[in-house]
């Protein structure tokens, strides 16, 4: 193919590991993939990382450095028939030359279980060396049998410094890049394109290529102005794969920032999600959960405010309603924290599972019929409002088969729960005193 028709990102694909930018934790001196190249022996592997971080390029470099045939397939377009063709080629190549074959499967997570199983035997017997690439968590998307035969390498988004190197290399390269155009950039123009690329080298080069076409003549070359950079970057985006790893990672970061009482970080992650296209109603629902799980009775107003924010967004929509969600997030981050109810709920549920279906004590049962009253339902029940301070000291509300009264709810020494803890302690002391008196009376009774 004539290089004039190949995208800049493809033309500038690194030819050696030394040209490769980023992922130094994998390709740097004495790092795993550098050692693979130096040793000349490939193993099956999965590259997991965001778009534009070099997954395909690394696969090609590894195959070439280890003198292997390279077969590239996209799981979006390929099927079992294509895998069988790759197997046939690998078998013929080995028989004729003794060389191995790398099957590079892009978007490997898009293959279903049956499709992944189709090449598993050939990975196992060494006919194929699989290099899979995925933007999704392979723990969830790749069969465990296949995953156990491949090592997972995690690729990271490129830093701004990395992207600057990528762009500068393309500007200087006269053979494959844009060097012949003698492009110059206004200082801020480079920053704008790097920010718009958002860690993606492919996107950075695509933006540069479009900007080069729009550049203004300047002397013998061209100038990419701030206005041109802003125009090509106007469709910029931040990565946010709804339902994927980044989605759950970001909502986790938001939740943990609220729990950690950092309103600034909480606002940052909220804005990242909203800017990425997350449904604000999803965030509102999760904020309600935060209010209950992490603030609880230390400040019960948090739950009410979270519900109000949800309701406000439903009434106002975007963008006005998003401010109410932001208000709730900031309030919860600043509020005193307690997971006492969350912990108590879990402990109580554990006892429910452990002790099974225990009978409700007779004195706690409802007695709407004469028969039920005759059977003792509701008998000896003490109506709390008829007792001093509306508290029936010594009354037991657990099933009789339960062991000693469990205390699931342990208020923390923060916020309103300080007062709740004091009130509960007074009531528990009254219970203990009443129980001691009852025991003493029973001992005296012949």
N, C-alpha and C positions, 0 to 999 in steps of 0.2 A: 504493500500500500504506500502511495506517495505520502511522505511525512507532512506535506502541506494540509492533508485532510485529517490527520490524526490530532486529537485534542492535545493541548499543551501538557496536561496532566499525564497523558500516556507517553508522550515523547520524553518527558523529564523523569520517567520512572528510573530509579537508581539501578545501575548495572553491577555494583559491588556493594558489599556491606559497608565499605568505607564511605560510599556516597550516601548511604542510608541515613536519614535524619530522624532522630527520636528513638525511643525504646532502648535507651542505653542499658536499662536493667536486663535486657535480653541479648543485645548484640555488642555491648561494650567489651573491653578487654576481660578475658577470663569469665565471661557471662555465658549462660547456657547455650544460646544459639551460635555464638562465636565458637564455642568448643565443638559444637556439632560440625560446623564448617571445617574447622581445623582437623577434626578426626575423620571426616569424610564418610561418616556412617549416619544415615538418617533413621529416625524412628517416627512412627505415626504420632500426629499431634493435632491439637485443636487451638486455633488462634481466636481468642475472645476479646473483642474490643470495639470501640465506636467506629463509625465510618471514617475513611480517610486517614487511618493510622498506619497503613502499610501491610495489611494482612496478605493481600495478593502478591505484592512485591516481595515480601519475605519468602513466601512459598516458592516463587520463581528463582530467587537467589539461592535458596537452599538446594533446590533440585539441580540447578546448574553447577553449583560448587561441588556437589557430590556425584556429578556425571550421571544423572538420572533423566530418563524420559519424563517430560512434563505433559500431563493431560489435565486441562482445566474444564470444569463443568459448573454450571449454576443450578442449584437445586430448584430455582424458580422455573427453569425451562427443561431441565433434564429429567429423565425417568429411569426405570430399571433397564430398559433397552440400551440406554447410553452407558450405564455402568457396565453392562455385559460387554459392550464394544471396547470399553477401556480395559477390561479384564483380558479380552482376546489380544489386544495390542500389547499388553504387559507380558502375556505369556509368549507371544511371538518375539518380542524384543529380548526377553531373557534367553530364549532358545537360540536366537541368532547372534546376540552380542554379549550376553551375560550381564547387561545393564539392568538396574532396577527401574521401576516406574512410579512416579509420584502422581497420585490422583488428587488434584486440588478441587475440593468441593466448596464453592462459595455458598453462603447462606445455608449451611448444612442443617440448621434447625428446621428448615422448611421441608425436609424429607420426613415422611412418616415412618413409623416403626418398621413396616414391611420393606420400605425402600432402603432404610439403613441396614436392615438385616441382610439385604441382597448382596452387599459387598463385604460383610463381616468375615465370612470364611476366607476371603482372599487377602484381607488384612492380616488375619490370624496366621496364614501359611506363608506370608511374605511376598505373595504375588504383587500386591499393591502396598505402597506406603501412602497412607491417607494423611493429607493435611486439610483439615476442615476450617472454615472461617465462619464466624457467627458474631452477630451483635447481641445475641440473647444469651442468657445464662445457660451454659451447657449442662449444668446439673439438672435443669428442668427439661431441656429440649433435645438432648442427645441420649440415646439408649444407654443404659448402664453397662451393657455388654461391650458396646463400642467404646464407651468412655473409659472403661477399665483397660483397654488396649492402646489408649492414646494419652499423651501427656498434654495437659492444658497450659497454655501460655497466655497471660493476660497482657493485652496491649493498652496503652494509655493515650488519652488525647494529647495532641502535640501542644507544647507550650508556645507562648507568643514568640519567644526567642527561636524556637524550632521553625515556626512558620515564617519568620523573617529570613532565616537561612534558606528555606525552600524558595521563597520569592526572589531573593537576591541571586540564587543560583540560576533561576530561569531567566532573569534579566541579563546575566552576564554570559550565558551559554550561547554562542553564535551557531553551533552545529544543531542542537536540538531545541534550544530555547528561543528567546526573543532578543538575543544580543545584537543581531543585525539591525534591529529597529532603533538602537541607541535611545532607549526609553529612560526618562528621568521622572522621579516622583516628587511632588511637593511633600515636605516632611510629614504632615498630618495625613496625607493620602495613604501612605503605607500602614499607619496605625488603624485607619478606618477599615481597610481590607482585611487586616489580621484579625480585628475584632469580629468582623462579619464571618470570617472563616470558622470561628468557634472550634479551634482545635483540629480541623479537618484539612489536611494538605491538599487533597483533590479539589476541595471547594476553593481553597486559596488560589490555586493555579487557574481554576476556571474563572474566578473573579478577575485575576490579573489579565487573562487572555481577552476577556470582554473589554476591560479598561484600556488595553492596548489598542483595540479597534477604535475606541472613542477618544483616544489621546489627541491633544492639539499639537500641530507642527511647531517645532521650536529649533531653529537653526537646521542642523543636519539630522536631527532626531525628532522625538516627540516628547510631550510632557503630559503626565497623568496628574491632573489637578485634584484638589480636594473635592470640587464639584463632581468630577467624573467618578472618583472613588465612592462618593456618597450615593451617586446614581446607581452604580452597579451593585452596591451593598444594600440598596433599599429593600431588597427581598431577603435580607439576612434573617437568620433564625437561630434560636437556641435549641439544642437537641432535647427532645422530651417525647419518648416513645410511650404513648398512652398504653398502659397495661403491661409494659415491659419492665426490665430491671431499673432503668433510670427513673421511671415513674415511682416505683416502690422505694427506691433509694432516696428520692427527694422527699416523699411524704414521711419517710422514716427520719430524715434530717430535720424536717419541720417539727415533727412530734418531739424529738429528742432535744431540740433547741428550746421548745416551750418547757419541757420537763426540767431542763437545765437552767431555767430562769434567765435566758438570754433573749430579750425582746428584739434586739437588732438582728441576730442570726435568724430568729424565727421569721421576721419580716422579709429577710433576704430570700429564704427558701419559699415563703409564700409567693413572693413576686416571681421567682424562678418558675414556679409551677403555673401561675396564672399567665405569665408571659409565654410559656411554652404551649399553652392551649388547654390546660387542664380545666375540667368542668368545675366552676366555683362551688356548685352544690355538693360535689364530692368532697372538696376541702371543708366546706361548712359541716358536713356530716362527721368528718374526722375530727374537727375542732370540738364538736360536742363530746366525742369520745375522750379527747384529751381532758376536757373539763371534769368529766366524771372519774377518769382513771387517775389523773395526776394531781388534781387540785382537790377534788372531793369535798369533804365537809370542812376542810381548812378555810375554804371561802365558797360557800354554796352559791354565791352570786355569779360565780364563773359559769356554772351550767346554765343559769337563766340568761346571761349575756350571750353565751354561745348559741342558744336557741333563738334569741332575739336577732342575732346576726344572720342566722339561717333564714328566718322569716323575712328579714329586711331585704336580703338578696332576692328572695322569691317575689317580693313586691316591686323592687326597683330594677333588678337585672344589672347588666354591665353598662357602664363602669361604676355607677353610684353604689350599688349593693356590695361591691368588692371592698369598699372602704369599711363597711360594717364588719366584714370578716376580718379585715386587718385590725380593727379595733379590738375584737374579741381575742385575736391571737396575742396582741400586745398585753392585754389585761391578764390573760392566763399565764403568760410568761413572767409577769411581775407579781402574780398572786402567790401567797404561801402554798407550799406543796404538801399533799398527803395522798398516799396510795393505800391508806388504811382500809377503805371500803373495798377497793379492788382486791387486796390481799385477803380480807375477811370473806368476800364472796367466793374466792377460789378455795379457801379452807372449808367453808360450809359445803360447797359442792362436792369436795372430796369426801366429806363425811356422809353425804347423801349416797354417794356411790359405794362407800365402804359398808354402811350399815343396812342398806337395802330399804324395803318398804316397812318401816316400823309403824306400829299402830299409834293413832292419835290418842293421847290420854283421855279417859272418859270425861273428866271435868272440863276439857276444852272443846268437846264436841257439841254441835248444835242439836237442839231437841225440839223440833217443830211439831212432833206428834206425841200422843199419849204413850204409845208403845216405847218410843225412844226415851221419854222421861222415866218410864217404869224400869227400863234397862240401865238407868243411871247416867244417861247422857246429860252433860252439863251440871250434874250434881256436884256440890262443893266448889263450884267455880266462884272465885272472889272477884267481884266487879271493882276494878281498880279505882274508879271515881268515887266509890263509897269508902275508900281507905284513906288514912292520913296522907296528905300531899299527893293524893291520887296514885299511890304506889302500894301494891299488895306485897309487902315484904315477906320473903320466904316462899312465894308462889313459884311453882316449877312449870315451865312451858315446853320443855323438851320431852320426847318420848321416854317412857319409863325404862326402856331397854338401853337407852344411851348411857354412856359412862358419865362421870362427874361433869357438871356444867362446863362446856367448852367456851372459851372467850375468843371468838374469832376477831372481833372488832377491837383493835388497839389504837386509839387515837394518837396522833403524833403531837409533839409539843410545838405546834405552829398554828397560827391563825385561830379560827373559831374552835378548832379541835382541842385547844388548851382548856377551854371552858367545858367542852363536852366531856373531856377526860375527867375533869374534876367532878362533874355531876354524876357520871357513871361510877366513879369511885365511891361517892357517898351512897349511892343506891346499892352497890355491891356490899358495902359494909353493913348496911341494914339487912340485906339478904342473909349475910353470914351470921349476924346477931340473931335473927329470927330462926335460922336453921339450928343454931346452938341451943336456943330455948326449947325448940320442938324436940330435939334429941334428948335434952335433960328431962323433959316431961315424960317422954316415952320410957325412959329408964326407970322413973319413979312409979309408973303405972304397973300394977301387979299383973 
